[in-house]
Amino acid sequence: MTPQEMVERALELSGNDACVVLVDEGSTANLRFAGNTLTTNGVARSAQLTVISIAGQGVGVVSRSAVRDEQLADVVAAADAAARDAQPAEDARELVAGGAASPHWDEEVRPTDIGVYEGFAPALGDAFAAAQAGGRRLYGFAEHSLTSTFLGTSTGVRLRHDQPTGRLELNAKSADLKRSAWTGVSTPDFTDVDVAALDSALAQRLEWAKTRVDLPAGRYETLLPPSAVADLMIYLFWSAGARDALDGRSVFAKPGGGTRVGEQLARLPVSLSSDPGAAGIACAPFVTAHASSRQSSVFDNGLPLGPTDWINDGRLESLLQTRYSAELSGLPVTPGIDNLIMSGPEGGRSLEEMIASTRRGLLVTCLWYIREVDPQTLLVTGLTRDGVYLVEHGEVVGEVNNFRFNESPVDLLGRLTEVGAAGRTLPREWNDYFQRTIMPAVRVPDFNMSTVSQAS
């Protein structure tokens, strides 16, 4: 069966009060390389069926991979049985009413393939040659995926979204493997990736690292590049659920009850938003919830999504809301969206210009191993990786040791002294889960490098 036929047949087979069916058809093409040599490449296909059956207010969810035609009835029967045995769901609502089907609903799924690298692969080969001639080694991978999601409900919803996702991680090492630098980019199709420019930037960082400066732990004026900012803001976004705030379990809980929506979080006019139609990072314009959680509801499947401000001019504007949590909070329904955009005042400078105006401070490459310490303040800890550099009088003078940091992304917003120009970036820590971001570099006057890390 085609994905469309599987949706229709599953809906027909369900004997309960209502039903939601999601079919995800995925394909991936990848290149992996090490030591200036391509090591592997390949393609893969995947398929997942999720049946959400509703009996009264009980919900049964069954997900299976690679379901064959003759297995479909068993999957639906299992979901129906689970719904009949379930306790009433607190988020139970009428399903979203159907409207016009997606214009491309009936079109065939066209998977990605290795041809997506037609222009990129030769450029990567040139970068290998340049790196070899320059005495450095390139490691990393390129990955492109295309996921077609089909959503059908017993109330007539028939929606489809085709999501292309690409990422490149590039790590350069010196010939003796003692110096390392990382960069990464996100891309919908690899036609906009400038491999030569990325390799040149890595070569410069390896040159900086020839001079080593050991520094103690402490608070330093720090320049965080877009990748590091993305990792911090994604964690803030994931923590911005209205239910947790209402229950007093998060940094967005208001003392005494309620949420902090409406409070000023930043002195600078910082904005954090999501937009399904944002150029270069477009994502699904409707809710696709495979299971209910504190931040999502299967009953909201098919709900339209539009541009949403989470923080506007430094003020907390919205939290992640289902229809159920919106009734509890009295705030608008603002479901999660699969991209994130941060911006500051108009005329933000480039990272290079920010470096040039720095009297003394640290330039971080990226963050990793970020873990939550205290949800009440959203204090997180993590490590720097692949290059922390000392800037003096507008110039990078050498590489310093790595640090463990302790910071709250929310508190950080209130201490920013500069927000640079925003551009599409790839988070280092979270790019397995969240890749579509537009972020600026930022200047923090007192970033807390809490201890020296022995990682190298």
C-alpha positions in Angstrom: 0.0 0.0 0.0 1.1 3.6 -0.6 1.2 5.8 2.6 -2.1 7.4 1.5 -3.7 4.0 1.1 -2.4 2.9 4.5 -3.9 6.0 6.2 -7.3 5.4 4.6 -7.4 1.6 5.3 -6.3 2.1 9.0 -9.1 4.7 9.5 -11.6 2.2 8.0 -10.4 -0.6 10.2 -10.7 1.3 13.5 -13.9 0.4 15.4 -13.7 3.0 18.1 -15.2 6.5 18.3 -12.4 8.4 16.5 -9.0 7.7 15.0 -5.8 9.5 14.0 -3.3 7.9 11.7 0.3 9.1 11.0 2.5 7.6 8.3 6.2 8.7 8.2 8.1 7.7 5.1 11.8 8.5 5.5 15.0 8.3 3.4 18.6 9.2 4.2 21.8 9.6 2.2 25.1 10.1 3.9 28.8 10.6 3.3 31.4 9.9 6.0 35.0 10.8 5.9 38.2 10.7 8.0 41.8 11.8 7.5 41.0 13.6 4.2 39.4 10.4 2.7 35.9 9.3 2.1 35.3 6.2 4.2 31.6 5.3 3.7 28.5 6.4 1.9 25.1 5.0 1.7 21.3 5.4 1.6 18.6 4.0 3.8 14.8 4.0 3.8 12.4 3.8 6.8 8.6 3.8 7.4 6.6 4.2 10.5 2.9 3.8 11.2 1.3 5.4 14.2 -2.4 4.6 15.0 -4.1 6.7 17.7 -7.4 5.2 18.6 -10.0 7.0 20.8 -12.7 5.3 22.8 -14.7 7.9 24.8 -11.9 9.8 26.5 -9.5 6.8 26.4 -6.5 6.9 24.0 -4.6 4.0 22.7 -1.4 4.6 20.7 0.5 1.9 18.8 3.5 2.7 16.6 5.3 0.2 14.4 8.1 0.3 11.8 7.9 -1.2 8.4 4.3 -2.5 8.7 3.3 -4.9 5.9 -0.1 -4.8 4.4 -1.2 -8.0 6.1 -0.1 -6.6 9.5 -2.1 -3.4 9.4 -5.3 -4.9 10.9 -3.4 -6.2 13.9 -1.8 -2.8 14.5 -5.2 -1.0 14.4 -6.8 -3.7 16.6 -4.1 -3.3 19.2 -4.6 0.5 19.3 -8.4 0.0 19.6 -8.0 -2.4 22.5 -5.5 -0.1 24.2 -8.0 2.8 24.0 -10.8 0.8 25.5 -8.6 -0.2 28.4 -7.2 3.3 29.0 -8.1 5.7 31.7 -9.7 9.0 30.5 -7.1 11.3 29.0 -7.0 14.7 30.8 -6.2 16.4 27.4 -9.2 14.8 25.6 -10.9 17.2 23.2 -12.8 17.0 19.9 -10.4 16.2 17.1 -9.5 19.0 14.7 -12.1 19.3 12.0 -11.1 18.4 8.5 -10.7 21.0 5.7 -9.1 20.9 2.3 -6.5 18.2 1.8 -2.9 19.2 1.2 -2.5 20.0 -2.5 0.2 17.3 -2.9 -1.5 14.7 -0.8 -1.8 12.2 -3.7 1.7 12.6 -5.1 4.2 9.8 -4.9 6.9 9.9 -2.2 10.2 10.8 -3.9 13.1 9.8 -1.5 16.4 11.5 -1.3 19.4 9.8 -2.8 23.2 10.1 -3.1 22.6 12.5 -6.0 21.9 15.3 -3.5 25.6 15.6 -3.2 26.2 16.1 -6.9 27.7 19.6 -6.4 28.9 19.2 -2.8 31.0 16.0 -3.2 33.5 17.5 -5.7 33.9 20.6 -3.4 34.5 18.2 -0.5 37.2 16.5 -2.6 38.9 19.8 -3.2 38.8 20.6 0.5 40.5 17.3 1.2 43.3 18.2 -1.2 43.7 21.7 0.3 43.7 20.2 3.8 46.4 17.7 2.8 48.5 20.4 1.3 48.1 22.5 4.4 49.1 19.7 6.8 45.7 19.2 8.4 43.2 16.4 8.4 39.4 16.6 7.9 36.9 14.4 9.6 33.2 14.4 9.7 30.0 13.5 7.8 27.3 14.9 5.6 23.7 13.7 6.0 20.6 14.5 4.1 17.1 13.1 4.9 13.7 13.6 3.5 10.7 12.6 5.6 7.1 12.7 4.2 4.5 12.8 6.9 0.9 11.9 6.1 -1.8 12.7 8.7 -5.3 11.5 8.4 -8.2 11.6 10.9 -11.7 10.3 11.2 -12.8 13.9 11.2 -11.6 14.4 7.6 -8.1 15.8 8.1 -5.8 14.9 5.2 -2.5 16.7 5.5 1.0 16.0 4.2 4.4 17.6 4.8 7.7 16.8 3.1 10.6 17.8 5.3 14.1 18.0 3.8 16.9 18.1 6.4 20.6 18.4 5.9 23.7 18.8 8.1 27.4 18.9 7.7 29.8 18.5 10.6 33.4 19.2 9.8 36.3 18.7 12.2 39.9 19.7 11.3 42.9 18.4 13.2 46.6 19.1 13.0 48.8 16.4 11.6 49.9 15.4 15.1 46.2 15.4 16.2 47.0 17.7 19.1 44.9 20.7 17.8 41.2 20.4 16.8 38.6 22.8 15.4 34.9 22.2 14.5 32.3 23.8 12.4 28.9 22.7 11.1 26.1 23.9 8.9 22.5 23.1 8.3 21.1 23.0 4.8 17.9 21.8 3.0 19.7 20.5 0.0 23.5 21.0 0.1 23.5 23.5 -2.8 24.3 26.4 -0.5 27.3 24.8 1.4 30.6 26.6 0.8 33.0 23.8 1.8 36.1 25.9 0.9 35.1 28.7 3.2 34.4 26.3 6.0 37.8 24.6 5.6 39.5 28.0 5.4 37.9 29.0 8.7 39.1 25.8 10.4 42.6 26.3 9.1 42.7 29.7 10.7 41.5 28.3 14.1 44.3 25.7 13.9 46.8 28.5 13.4 45.4 30.3 16.4 45.8 27.1 18.5 49.6 27.0 17.9 49.9 29.4 20.8 48.6 27.9 24.1 47.4 30.1 27.0 46.3 28.5 30.3 43.6 30.4 32.2 42.0 29.7 35.5 38.2 29.3 36.0 36.3 32.5 36.5 33.8 34.9 34.8 35.0 36.2 31.5 33.7 38.5 28.8 32.7 35.8 26.3 31.7 35.8 22.6 29.3 32.9 21.9 29.0 32.1 18.2 25.6 31.2 16.7 26.0 27.5 17.1 26.5 27.8 20.9 23.7 30.3 21.2 21.4 27.8 19.3 22.2 25.0 21.8 21.3 27.3 24.8 18.1 28.7 23.2 16.9 25.3 22.1 17.1 24.1 25.7 15.2 27.2 26.8 12.6 26.5 24.2 12.2 22.8 25.2 11.8 24.0 28.8 9.1 26.5 28.0 6.0 24.3 28.6 3.0 26.0 30.0 2.0 23.0 32.1 5.3 22.9 33.9 5.1 26.6 34.5 1.6 26.4 35.8 2.6 23.6 38.2 5.5 25.7 39.5 8.1 23.3 38.0 10.1 25.5 35.7 11.9 28.8 35.5 8.8 30.2 33.8 6.6 29.7 36.9 5.4 32.9 38.6 6.0 32.9 42.4 2.6 32.5 44.0 1.1 30.8 40.9 0.6 31.3 37.2 3.2 31.9 34.6 5.8 34.7 33.9 4.3 35.5 30.5 4.4 39.3 30.1 7.7 39.7 32.2 10.8 41.4 30.8 13.6 38.8 30.5 16.2 40.9 28.6 17.2 44.5 28.7 18.1 44.4 25.0 15.3 44.1 22.5 15.9 40.3 22.0 13.3 38.2 20.2 12.9 34.5 20.0 10.3 33.1 17.6 9.3 30.2 15.4 7.8 30.4 11.9 6.9 27.3 9.8 7.4 29.3 6.6 10.8 30.8 7.5 13.1 30.8 4.5 15.8 28.0 4.7 14.3 26.5 7.8 10.7 25.8 6.8 8.9 23.1 8.7 5.5 21.5 9.1 2.7 24.1 9.2 0.4 21.9 11.3 0.7 19.8 14.5 1.9 16.3 14.2 1.8 14.6 17.7 2.6 10.9 17.8 1.9 10.8 21.5 0.6 13.1 24.2 3.0 14.7 26.7 3.1 17.8 28.9 3.8 19.9 25.8 1.8 18.1 23.1 -1.6 16.5 22.6 -2.7 13.8 20.1 -6.1 15.6 20.0 -4.4 18.6 18.5 -3.2 16.8 15.4 -3.8 18.9 12.3 -4.0 22.2 14.2 -2.6 24.9 12.0 0.7 26.5 13.0 1.8 30.1 12.2 4.5 32.6 13.2 4.8 32.6 17.0 6.7 35.0 19.2 8.1 33.3 22.4 10.1 36.3 23.5 9.4 39.7 21.9 11.5 42.8 22.6 12.9 41.0 25.6 9.5 40.2 27.0 8.2 36.7 27.5 5.3 36.5 25.1 4.2 32.8 24.9 4.8 29.3 26.2 4.4 25.9 24.6 0.6 25.3 24.8 -1.8 22.6 23.8 -5.5 23.4 23.6 -5.8 21.7 27.1 -3.1 23.7 28.8 -4.3 26.9 27.1 -7.7 26.4 28.9 -5.8 26.0 32.2 -3.6 29.1 31.7 -6.1 31.4 29.9 -3.4 32.1 27.3 -3.6 31.6 23.5 -2.9 28.1 22.0 0.7 28.1 20.9 1.9 24.6 20.1 5.6 23.8 19.5 7.1 24.5 16.1 10.1 22.7 14.6 12.4 25.7 14.1 13.7 28.6 16.2 14.8 32.1 15.3 16.6 34.6 17.6 17.3 38.2 16.7 18.4 41.4 18.4 18.5 45.1 17.5 18.7 46.0 13.8 22.2 46.5 12.5 23.8 43.7 14.5 27.5 43.1 13.7 29.2 40.0 12.4 31.2 37.8 14.7 34.4 39.0 13.1 33.4 42.6 13.9 32.5 41.7 17.4 36.0 40.1 17.8 37.6 43.3 16.5 36.0 45.4 19.1 36.8 43.1 22.0 39.5 44.5 24.4 39.9 41.2 26.3 37.7 38.1 26.3 37.1 34.6 25.2 35.8 33.3 21.9 34.1 30.0 22.2 33.6 27.6 19.3 30.8 25.4 20.6 29.3 23.7 23.7 28.5 20.1 24.4 27.3 17.7 27.0 24.8 20.2 28.2 22.7 18.9 31.2 20.1 20.6 33.5 21.1 21.3 37.1 18.1 23.2 38.4 14.8 23.5 36.5 13.6 26.3 38.8 16.3 28.6 37.3 17.1 26.6 34.2 20.7 26.4 35.4 22.6 24.1 33.0 26.1 22.8 32.9 28.3 21.7 30.0 31.7 21.8 28.5 33.5 23.8 25.8 34.9 21.9 22.9 37.2 22.1 19.9 38.6 25.6 20.5 38.3 28.3 23.1 40.4 31.3 22.1 41.8 34.4 23.9 41.0 37.7 22.3 43.1 40.8 23.2 42.8 44.2 21.6 40.6 42.9 18.8 42.8 40.0 17.8 42.8 36.3 18.6 46.2 35.6 20.4 45.9 31.9 21.1 43.9 29.0 22.3 43.1 28.5 26.0 42.2 25.4 27.9 38.6 24.0 27.9 36.2 24.8 30.7 33.1 23.5 32.4 30.4 26.2 32.5 27.4 26.8 34.7 24.8 29.2 33.2 21.0 29.7 32.8 19.9 30.6 29.3 17.1 32.7 30.8 19.5 34.6 33.2 21.9 35.0 30.3 19.3 36.9 28.2 19.2 39.6 30.9 23.0 40.1 30.9 23.7 40.3 27.2 25.5 43.4 26.1 25.5 42.8 22.4 23.6 40.7 19.9 25.1 40.3 16.5 23.6 39.6 13.1 21.6 36.4 12.8 22.1 33.7 10.3 21.3 30.0 9.8 23.4 27.8 12.0 23.8 24.2 13.2 23.7 23.5 17.0 26.5 21.2 18.1 24.9 19.5 21.0 21.3 19.1 19.8 21.6 18.6 16.1 20.4 15.0 16.2 17.0 16.4 17.3 16.7 20.0 16.3 18.5 21.5 13.2 16.5 24.4 11.9 17.7 27.5 13.6 18.7 31.1 12.8 20.8 32.6 15.5 23.2 35.5 16.2 26.5 35.6 18.0 26.2 37.3 21.4 28.5 39.0 23.9 28.2 38.1 27.6 30.2 40.3 30.0 30.5 37.6 32.7 30.0 34.1 31.4 30.6 31.7 34.2 33.5 29.3 33.3 33.1 27.4 36.6 36.0 25.0 36.5 38.9 24.1 34.2 38.2 21.0 32.1 40.9 18.5 31.3 39.2 17.5 28.0 41.2 18.3 24.9 
